[in-house]
Amino acid sequence: MSDTPQNRSLERPQQTREKTREAPRPRERTDARPITGEAARPITEAAKAAKKRPGLQMEDAIVTPGAAGESNIVIEKFWVEVDGHLPAGFSVTTRPEHQLEVTLEQRSYRKNHSGTGTLKTGLTPIAPIGTKGRVVARDVTTGETVEQPWTWKPRGSGFAGLWQFIRRLLWKG
């Protein structure tokens, strides 16, 4: 009676327990090749600069000459990377003895700086893409004014750059 169907059903679970599956091991790669062609080319300084384009896109400066036609104000930008963004700061210079007032504006942010001859501002606040701002430098002695507007733009040229291009083609304005 050992061959009755009841006894066979009892043996089957024991047989399946004995058979254990071994986890498949990843096989070792023996077909590795050296990298050649475009991928092997070292990263140049120009390529690094292209990847680190500023988060701020500067627009044309608006210059208002002083009372006697003076044009002494010079605005130089410097970039500092902060959490993957590149906000700018500004070094503003005029004649050494002239009073200088500089205002950074962006949405509700407004910061005033004043000094004589040379002035260095803090960084622009990091803002969403499309946010506009400006730095306004005024030589108090001559009345000359320079306004430098900017717009936050994406740094890379990937999908965001393509989307901006398509948007400009389809929507005018």
C-alpha positions in Angstrom: 0.0 0.0 0.0 2.9 2.2 -0.1 2.1 3.1 -3.7 -1.3 4.6 -2.9 -1.9 8.2 -4.1 -2.1 9.4 -0.5 1.5 8.4 0.2 2.8 9.9 -3.1 1.3 13.2 -2.3 3.1 13.3 1.0 6.5 12.6 -0.6 6.2 15.4 -3.1 6.7 18.3 -0.7 9.8 16.7 0.7 11.3 16.4 -2.8 10.6 20.0 -3.6 12.1 21.2 -0.3 15.3 19.3 -1.1 15.7 21.1 -4.4 16.8 24.6 -3.7 17.5 27.1 -6.4 20.8 28.9 -6.4 20.7 32.5 -7.2 22.2 33.2 -10.6 25.6 34.9 -10.2 26.5 37.8 -12.5 29.1 36.6 -14.8 32.5 38.3 -15.0 33.1 40.5 -18.0 36.0 39.2 -20.0 35.1 41.1 -23.2 36.0 44.6 -21.9 37.6 46.9 -24.5 39.4 50.2 -24.1 37.3 53.3 -24.8 38.2 54.9 -28.2 36.9 57.6 -30.5 34.7 60.4 -29.2 34.2 59.0 -25.7 38.0 58.8 -25.2 38.6 62.5 -25.9 39.6 64.4 -22.7 37.3 67.2 -21.5 38.7 70.5 -22.6 38.3 73.9 -20.9 35.9 75.0 -23.6 33.7 72.0 -23.0 33.7 72.7 -19.3 32.8 76.3 -19.8 29.9 75.3 -22.1 28.5 73.0 -19.4 28.8 75.8 -16.8 27.0 78.6 -18.5 25.7 81.2 -16.1 22.2 80.9 -14.7 21.8 84.7 -15.4 21.6 85.9 -19.0 22.7 89.5 -19.1 20.9 91.9 -21.4 22.2 95.1 -22.9 23.0 97.7 -20.3 21.1 101.0 -20.4 23.5 103.9 -19.9 22.4 107.5 -19.0 25.4 109.8 -19.2 26.1 112.4 -16.5 25.3 116.1 -16.6 28.4 116.9 -18.6 28.3 113.7 -20.7 30.5 111.7 -18.4 30.6 107.9 -18.7 32.7 106.7 -15.7 30.7 103.7 -14.3 32.0 100.2 -15.1 30.1 97.1 -14.0 31.9 93.8 -14.0 30.2 90.5 -13.2 31.7 87.7 -11.2 30.1 84.2 -10.9 29.9 81.9 -7.9 28.4 78.4 -8.0 25.8 77.8 -5.4 23.9 74.5 -5.3 24.3 74.0 -9.0 23.3 77.5 -9.9 25.5 80.4 -11.0 24.3 83.6 -9.5 26.3 86.8 -10.2 27.7 89.5 -8.1 28.9 92.9 -9.4 32.0 95.0 -9.0 31.0 98.6 -9.8 33.7 101.3 -10.2 33.7 105.0 -11.0 36.2 107.7 -10.4 37.9 107.3 -7.0 36.5 110.4 -5.3 32.9 110.0 -6.6 30.0 108.7 -4.5 28.4 105.6 -5.8 24.9 104.1 -5.1 24.1 100.5 -6.3 20.7 98.8 -6.1 20.1 95.1 -6.8 16.4 94.4 -7.7 14.7 91.1 -8.4 11.0 90.6 -7.8 10.4 91.7 -4.2 14.2 91.6 -3.3 15.8 95.0 -3.2 19.3 95.6 -1.7 21.0 99.1 -1.6 24.8 99.5 -1.5 26.7 102.8 -1.2 30.4 103.7 -1.3 33.1 105.8 -2.8 35.0 104.9 -6.0 34.6 101.1 -6.0 31.9 98.8 -4.7 31.3 95.1 -4.6 27.8 93.7 -4.2 26.6 90.4 -2.9 25.2 87.7 -5.1 21.9 87.9 -6.9 19.2 85.7 -5.2 18.6 82.4 -6.9 15.2 82.5 -8.6 13.1 80.4 -10.9 13.8 80.3 -14.7 12.4 83.4 -16.4 12.7 85.7 -13.4 14.0 89.1 -14.3 16.1 91.4 -12.3 18.5 94.3 -12.6 21.4 96.2 -11.0 21.3 100.0 -11.1 24.5 101.9 -10.5 24.4 105.7 -10.0 27.3 108.1 -9.7 25.9 110.6 -7.2 28.5 113.2 -8.1 27.8 113.4 -11.8 24.3 112.0 -12.0 25.4 109.2 -14.4 23.3 106.0 -14.3 23.9 102.4 -15.6 21.2 99.8 -15.5 22.1 96.2 -16.2 19.0 93.9 -16.6 19.2 90.1 -16.5 16.9 87.1 -16.8 17.4 83.7 -15.2 17.9 81.0 -17.9 18.6 77.3 -17.7 22.3 76.5 -17.7 22.3 73.4 -19.9 21.1 73.2 -23.5 19.3 69.9 -23.1 15.6 69.5 -23.1 14.9 72.9 -21.5 16.8 74.7 -24.3 14.9 72.7 -26.9 11.6 73.6 -25.2 12.5 77.3 -25.2 13.3 77.2 -28.9 10.0 75.4 -29.8 8.1 77.8 -27.5 9.6 80.9 -29.3 8.7 79.4 -32.7 5.1 78.7 -31.8 4.2 81.7 -29.6 5.2 85.2 -30.5 5.3 87.6 -27.6 
